Amino acid sequence: MKKYKAVSSTFVIFAGVIFILIALSISTVIKNLSKTENSRRFKNIYSTYQTALLRTEKRLGGATGCYFSDDPSIAHDFSLCDDFYTEFMSNFKIKKYCEKDALQNGCIPQYKEYTTNTKCTGFFSYMMNKVDDVFVMEDDSILIVYKNADHQRRPIFAIDINGMGEPNRAGEDLFSLLIVRGSRGEYYFSGNIHYCLPVNKDGVKHVAEMYEL
C-alpha cells in the first residue's frame, strides 16, 4: 500500500508538471497568434492611412498647415489642422463619430493605461475620454485625434486597430501616428508609433517592428 501511494504521488506531480508545460505552450502559441494578427491589422490600416495622407496632401495643394517639421529651418505648423482633418477623414467610411465624451458614448474602450507626461496632454485619460475627436471606422478600428490643453487639434492621432476588443493597451493594439513634413515638402508618418503613449517594455514602439512579426 505504501508503495502504491508513493507511485500515485509521483504520477500526480509528473502529471501536474506536464499540465503546466502544456498550458504555458498553449499560452505562448495564443500570444504569438495574437501578435501576428495585430501585425496584419496594423499593416493594413497603416497602408490605408498612408494613402489617405498622400491624397489629402494632393487635394490641399501640398500645403496642409498641419504637421511637425523634420527640418530645423522649417517651423512646425498647426494653423490649419481643422481643415486638414476635415479633408483627411473624407477618405474613410465612418461608422460613428464622437465629437466629445467618447468613452461615455461608446466610441472608445477604457484603456489599461493613459499617459501622465505633461508634454502629452492630448492623450491624458480626461482628454481621450472626454475631449478628443473619435472616429469609429467601418472595420471597427478607431482613430483618436490629439487635442492640446486648449482643445486645438494637432498633427498626431492614435489608432486602435481592433476597436473595442482587448487588450486595449498602448503598444499592443493602440498606437500613435505623427504627421511629419520632410525637408523636401513630402509628408509621412513618423516611424515612432508610441509617441505620447505609455508603452510597456514588451509593447511595439516602432513601425519597423510590426513588419518583423
Phi, psi and chi 1 to 4 in degrees:
 res  aa     phi    psi   chi1   chi2   chi3   chi4
   1 MET       -  -42.3 -177.6   63.8   71.7      -
   2 LYS   -62.9  -39.4  -68.7 -177.5  178.4  179.1
   3 LYS   -64.6  -40.0 -176.6  177.1 -179.0 -179.3
   4 TYR   -62.5  -43.7  174.2   76.2      -      -
   5 LYS   -62.9  -39.7  -72.8 -176.5  177.2  179.2
   6 ALA   -63.6  -43.7      -      -      -      -
   7 VAL   -64.2  -41.5  171.2      -      -      -
   8 SER   -62.9  -43.0  -62.8      -      -      -
   9 SER   -62.9  -43.4  -61.6      -      -      -
  10 THR   -61.6  -41.8  -58.2      -      -      -
  11 PHE   -63.2  -42.6  175.8   77.6      -      -
  12 VAL   -61.9  -44.3  169.3      -      -      -
  13 ILE   -62.9  -45.2  -66.3  171.6      -      -
  14 PHE   -61.4  -45.2  177.8   74.0      -      -
  15 ALA   -63.4  -37.6      -      -      -      -
  16 GLY   -64.5  -41.6      -      -      -      -
  17 VAL   -63.5  -43.7  170.6      -      -      -
  18 ILE   -61.1  -43.5  -66.2  -61.2      -      -
  19 PHE   -60.7  -44.2  177.3   79.1      -      -
  20 ILE   -62.8  -42.9  -68.9  171.4      -      -
  21 LEU   -63.8  -41.0  -69.6  174.6      -      -
  22 ILE   -64.8  -43.0  -68.7  173.7      -      -
  23 ALA   -62.6  -42.0      -      -      -      -
  24 LEU   -64.8  -40.5  -70.9  173.5      -      -
  25 SER   -63.7  -44.3  -63.6      -      -      -
  26 ILE   -63.0  -42.6  -68.1  174.3      -      -
  27 SER   -60.9  -41.8  176.6      -      -      -
  28 THR   -64.8  -43.1  -60.6      -      -      -
  29 VAL   -62.1  -45.7  169.2      -      -      -
  30 ILE   -62.6  -41.5  -68.2  173.9      -      -
  31 LYS   -63.9  -42.2 -172.6  173.8 -178.2  179.4
  32 ASN   -66.5  -39.1  -71.5  -23.2      -      -
  33 LEU   -64.1  -39.0  -73.6  174.2      -      -
  34 SER   -64.0  -41.7  177.9      -      -      -
  35 LYS   -64.2  -40.8  -75.5 -175.9  176.8 -179.4
  36 THR   -64.3  -43.1  -59.7      -      -      -
  37 GLU   -65.8  -41.8  176.0   59.9   16.9      -
  38 ASN   -64.2  -37.5  -78.7  -13.2      -      -
  39 SER   -62.4  -43.6  172.9      -      -      -
  40 ARG   -62.5  -46.5 -177.2 -167.8   66.5   78.3
  41 ARG   -62.3  -45.5  -73.2  177.8  179.9  169.7
  42 PHE   -59.3  -47.7  176.4   88.0      -      -
  43 LYS   -62.1  -39.0  -72.9 -175.4  -76.9 -170.5
  44 ASN   -65.4  -46.4  -73.4  -20.0      -      -
  45 ILE   -67.8  -42.2  -67.9  172.1      -      -
  46 TYR   -60.7  -42.6 -173.1   73.0      -      -
  47 SER   -63.0  -40.8  176.2      -      -      -
  48 THR   -63.7  -41.3  -60.8      -      -      -
  49 TYR   -70.3  -35.4  -76.1    0.7      -      -
  50 GLN   -61.2  -44.6  -77.0 -177.8  -50.4      -
  51 THR   -62.0  -43.0  -60.4      -      -      -
  52 ALA   -63.3  -37.8      -      -      -      -
  53 LEU   -64.5  -43.6 -179.8   61.1      -      -
  54 LEU   -65.5  -40.8  -67.1  175.5      -      -
  55 ARG   -64.0  -41.5  -73.8  176.8  178.5  170.7
  56 THR   -64.7  -43.6  -58.9      -      -      -
  57 GLU   -57.3  -45.0  174.6 -168.2   -5.2      -
  58 LYS   -65.0  -44.7 -175.6  175.5 -178.7  179.5
  59 ARG   -65.5  -31.2  -71.1  172.2 -172.7  166.0
  60 LEU   -90.8    9.6  -64.9  176.7      -      -
  61 GLY    70.7   24.1      -      -      -      -
  62 GLY    83.2   -0.7      -      -      -      -
  63 ALA  -120.3   88.5      -      -      -      -
  64 THR   -80.0  -27.9   67.5      -      -      -
  65 GLY    66.6   23.3      -      -      -      -
  66 CYS  -152.7   86.0 -171.5      -      -      -
  67 TYR  -164.9  159.6   58.0   80.0      -      -
  68 PHE   -98.2  138.5  -68.9   95.1      -      -
  69 SER   -96.3  137.5  174.6      -      -      -
  70 ASP   -95.2    5.5   70.8    0.8      -      -
  71 ASP  -107.9  115.0 -174.9  -19.4      -      -
  72 PRO   -56.5  -23.7  -24.1   35.5      -      -
  73 SER   -83.5   -7.5   66.5      -      -      -
  74 ILE  -118.6  126.9  -60.7  175.5      -      -
  75 ALA   -75.7  154.0      -      -      -      -
  76 HIS   -62.2  153.1  -54.4  -42.8      -      -
  77 ASP  -134.7  119.3 -169.9   -8.2      -      -
  78 PHE  -118.3   10.5  -48.1  141.6      -      -
  79 SER   -67.1  -27.8   61.8      -      -      -
  80 LEU  -122.8   32.3  -62.3  175.6      -      -
  81 CYS   -64.3  -33.2  -78.7      -      -      -
  82 ASP   -61.6  -46.2  -73.2   -8.5      -      -
  83 ASP   -64.8  -39.8  -65.8  -21.3      -      -
  84 PHE   -60.6  -50.4  169.3   82.1      -      -
  85 TYR   -66.6  -32.9  -81.6  110.0      -      -
  86 THR   -60.1  -44.2  -63.2      -      -      -
  87 GLU   -73.8  -41.8 -172.0   62.9   49.1      -
  88 PHE   -61.4  -45.3 -176.4   70.9      -      -
  89 MET   -72.3  -15.4  -63.5  -48.1  -59.2      -
  90 SER   -69.0  -10.6   70.7      -      -      -
  91 ASN   -80.8   -8.1  -68.9  -78.7      -      -
  92 PHE  -120.7  157.4  -53.8   99.0      -      -
  93 LYS   -93.3  116.1  -67.8 -178.0  178.9  179.7
  94 ILE   -99.6  125.7  -50.7  -60.5      -      -
  95 LYS   -83.2  -38.1  179.7 -174.5  -68.2 -173.0
  96 LYS  -154.1  144.3 -173.4  175.1 -178.0  178.7
  97 TYR  -130.8  131.0  168.4   58.7      -      -
  98 CYS  -117.2  110.9  -70.9      -      -      -
  99 GLU   -71.3  -27.0 -174.5  176.1    4.5      -
 100 LYS  -159.4  172.9   60.7 -179.9 -180.0  178.0
 101 ASP    52.1   47.6  -64.2  -39.7      -      -
 102 ALA   -62.5  -39.8      -      -      -      -
 103 LEU   -67.2  -47.9  179.8   63.6      -      -
 104 GLN   -61.6  -36.2  178.3 -178.3  -28.9      -
 105 ASN   -92.4    8.5  -67.4  -37.1      -      -
 106 GLY    77.1   24.1      -      -      -      -
 107 CYS   -90.6  -23.6  -79.8      -      -      -
 108 ILE  -136.9  156.2   57.9  171.6      -      -
 109 PRO   -84.1  174.5   33.4  -36.5      -      -
 110 GLN   -80.7  119.0 -178.3   79.0   49.1      -
 111 TYR   -82.6  153.4  -70.1  107.1      -      -
 112 LYS   -65.1  -40.4  -64.7  -65.7 -166.8  -57.2
 113 GLU  -138.9  154.5  -54.2   91.9   11.1      -
 114 TYR  -128.5  154.6  -63.1   87.8      -      -
 115 THR   -68.5  150.3 -173.6      -      -      -
 116 THR  -120.5    8.9   55.7      -      -      -
 117 ASN   -69.9  120.4 -174.2  -23.4      -      -
 118 THR   -66.6  -12.5   54.6      -      -      -
 119 LYS   -88.1   -0.8  -65.3 -179.5  179.3  179.1
 120 CYS  -128.5   46.0  -62.6      -      -      -
 121 THR   -59.0  -28.4   55.9      -      -      -
 122 GLY   -63.5  -18.9      -      -      -      -
 123 PHE  -112.8   18.7  -71.6  154.8      -      -
 124 PHE   -63.1  157.2  -83.0   11.6      -      -
 125 SER   -58.1  -42.7   60.5      -      -      -
 126 TYR   -61.6  -44.1  175.8   80.1      -      -
 127 MET   -67.1  -45.9  -64.2  -62.6  -73.5      -
 128 MET   -66.0  -40.8  -68.0 -178.1   77.3      -
 129 ASN   -81.9  -27.5  -64.7  -25.4      -      -
 130 LYS  -119.2  -28.0  -59.1  -76.8  -68.6 -177.4
 131 VAL  -116.1  -46.1  177.4      -      -      -
 132 ASP   -60.6  145.1  -67.7  -16.8      -      -
 133 ASP   -67.4  137.7  -67.5  -49.7      -      -
 134 VAL  -133.1  130.3  177.0      -      -      -
 135 PHE  -116.6  128.5  -60.6   84.5      -      -
 136 VAL  -100.5  120.1 -179.8      -      -      -
 137 MET   -82.0  169.0  -56.2  -60.5 -170.2      -
 138 GLU   -59.4  -31.6 -171.1  176.6   42.5      -
 139 ASP   -88.0    9.3   63.9   -3.0      -      -
 140 ASP    77.1   -0.8  -68.3  -37.1      -      -
 141 SER   -69.7  163.8   64.1      -      -      -
 142 ILE  -127.7  139.7  -61.8  169.3      -      -
 143 LEU  -119.6  127.4 -175.5  152.3      -      -
 144 ILE  -118.6  113.4  -53.7  164.4      -      -
 145 VAL   -80.6  126.1  178.9      -      -      -
 146 TYR   -72.0  130.3 -177.5  107.1      -      -
 147 LYS  -120.9  147.8  -71.5 -176.9  178.3  178.4
 148 ASN   -84.1 -174.2   70.0   -1.6      -      -
 149 ALA   -62.3  -24.6      -      -      -      -
 150 ASP   -91.7   11.1  -65.9  -33.5      -      -
 151 HIS    67.0   28.0  -61.7 -170.8      -      -
 152 GLN   -95.9  135.0  -58.8  -60.9  -49.6      -
 153 ARG   -67.8  148.6  -63.4  176.9 -179.2   88.6
 154 ARG  -128.7  161.9  -70.2  -67.5 -179.2 -101.6
 155 PRO   -77.8   53.4   25.7  -32.0      -      -
 156 ILE  -150.2  138.5  174.7  175.3      -      -
 157 PHE  -145.9  155.8   56.5   88.6      -      -
 158 ALA  -100.9  148.1      -      -      -      -
 159 ILE  -125.0  132.2   55.6  171.6      -      -
 160 ASP  -106.4  108.2 -171.8  -35.2      -      -
 161 ILE   -73.4  -18.9   59.3  175.9      -      -
 162 ASN  -123.3   23.7   63.3   -8.3      -      -
 163 GLY    60.0 -127.8      -      -      -      -
 164 MET   -75.9   -9.0  -57.4  -61.2  -74.2      -
 165 GLY   -70.8  157.0      -      -      -      -
 166 GLU   -66.9  159.3  -65.6  -76.2  -13.5      -
 167 PRO   -91.3   -6.9   31.9  -36.1      -      -
 168 ASN    57.0   51.2  -60.4  -35.2      -      -
 169 ARG  -140.6  136.4  174.8  163.8  -81.1  159.1
 170 ALA   -59.0  136.8      -      -      -      -
 171 GLY    86.9   -7.3      -      -      -      -
 172 GLU  -115.8  -55.4  -64.9 -175.8   33.4      -
 173 ASP  -130.9    0.4   58.7  -10.4      -      -
 174 LEU  -121.1  125.4 -179.8   67.9      -      -
 175 PHE  -138.6  161.4  -52.1   92.4      -      -
 176 SER  -116.6  143.8   61.3      -      -      -
 177 LEU  -119.5  123.2  -64.4 -177.0      -      -
 178 LEU  -104.2  124.0 -165.5   73.3      -      -
 179 ILE   -85.8  122.4  -57.7  166.6      -      -
 180 VAL  -122.6  142.6 -178.5      -      -      -
 181 ARG  -106.4  125.3 -179.0 -175.3 -175.4  -83.8
 182 GLY   -80.6  171.9      -      -      -      -
 183 SER   -65.1  -21.1   58.1      -      -      -
 184 ARG   -97.2    7.2  -65.4  172.4  -65.2  177.9
 185 GLY    91.7    3.2      -      -      -      -
 186 GLU   -81.1  153.2   73.9  -79.6   12.6      -
 187 TYR  -114.2  141.7  -69.0   84.9      -      -
 188 TYR  -159.0  168.9   61.5   92.2      -      -
 189 PHE   -94.0  137.8  -65.3  121.4      -      -
 190 SER   -60.7  147.4  169.8      -      -      -
 191 GLY   -69.6  -17.1      -      -      -      -
 192 ASN   -79.3  111.0  175.0  -16.9      -      -
 193 ILE  -110.3   22.7   54.6  174.6      -      -
 194 HIS  -123.5    9.9   73.8  -74.6      -      -
 195 TYR   -54.6  123.8 -171.5   84.9      -      -
 196 CYS    67.7   14.0  -84.0      -      -      -
 197 LEU  -117.3  144.6  -69.1  176.0      -      -
 198 PRO   -84.8   81.7   32.5  -35.1      -      -
 199 VAL   -86.4  131.1  178.6      -      -      -
 200 ASN   -79.3  177.8   62.0   40.5      -      -
 201 LYS   -63.5  -24.3   63.4  178.5 -177.9  178.8
 202 ASP   -93.9   -4.3  -63.4  -38.9      -      -
 203 GLY   -80.2  157.5      -      -      -      -
 204 VAL   -80.0  132.7  176.2      -      -      -
 205 LYS  -116.3  -20.2  -63.9 -177.0  177.0 -179.4
 206 HIS  -131.8  145.5  -60.8  -80.7      -      -
 207 VAL   -59.4  -33.0   68.6      -      -      -
 208 ALA   -60.0  -32.8      -      -      -      -
 209 GLU   -62.9  -32.7  -65.2  176.4   56.0      -
 210 MET   -65.9  -27.7  -82.1  -61.4 -170.6      -
 211 TYR   -90.0    0.3  -71.5   83.9      -      -
 212 GLU  -100.1  -11.5  -64.3  172.3   -4.4      -
 213 LEU   -79.2      -  -64.5  175.2      -      -
